[in-house]
Amino acid sequence: MPNSLIVDNLHKVTEAIHAAADSVGRKANEIRLVAVTKGQPVEKVHLAIEAGIKNIGENYVEESIPKIESVGKGSRVEWHMIGHVQSRKARKVCENFDWVQSIDSLRLAKRLDRFAGELDVQIPVLLECNVSGEESKFGLAAWNELEWNELAGEIAPILDLGNLQVKGLMTMPPFFADPNHARPYFIRLRKLSDYLASQFPNHDWHELSMGMSADFEVAIQEGATIVRIGTAILGPR
Ligand SMILES: *Cc1c(COP(=O)(O)O)cnc(C)c1O
């Protein structure tokens, strides 16, 4: 794929982000675009950065490390882990990523906190929530609003970990051909964020990472502050 195609795609996605924000009276500059490069070769990562991408999301530790090394640590790019992290890979994640969006258990959070401490870094993180109840999805069980009280009890010890800075929530709704059908799940995540902000007012809940290529405009209308977009920018995997 020539670079001009990525530039064009990025332009279209940026315009769509602006239009979606405008449609609900939000500002596009409060929305962070994370380009998802999983399944894409390292050349495309470089092309995306040349096109102006500042945040990159990857799902798999093994796949991402050569890309991160190729781009180089001194670059102006922030790397976001967005996939499920196995506990035994927690150290590598702390060594290589700037953000972890996919905290889905206290056990993982504790391990990341320990390695972050050893590396003397503070890692911004999001709590991944399963708001649909789909078994194939990772994330803290958050689909039943009647159980949010319990969920808050599970989250409390994560908030106490000194080397992780919880900044908000992340989710992946079920896939629908019509993105409007994902809307109730985005609304649920935002409601959960409001609930957690009421339970833990001294913590930061402002980030909502939701919306991918197929549904980011709907997610922005429902409050997304981070969208994670792969194919719409980089083409098919
Ligand atoms: C792959 C992936 C994305 C991007 O998906 P696209 O449909 O290519 O935009 C976003 N978030 C997560 C967690 C992913 O695994």
The ligand as an ORCA input file, in Angstrom:
! r2SCAN-3c Opt
* xyz 0 1
  C      -8.083     -5.060     16.358
  C      -8.572     -4.166     17.442
  C      -8.997     -2.849     17.180
  C      -9.063     -2.249     15.787
  O      -9.977     -2.908     14.994
  P     -10.363     -2.369     13.527
  O     -11.684     -2.958     13.267
  O      -9.307     -2.826     12.607
  O     -10.424     -0.870     13.604
  C      -9.392     -2.068     18.261
  N      -9.369     -2.543     19.516
  C      -8.980     -3.784     19.809
  C      -8.993     -4.233     21.215
  C      -8.579     -4.640     18.781
  O      -8.212     -5.894     19.088
*
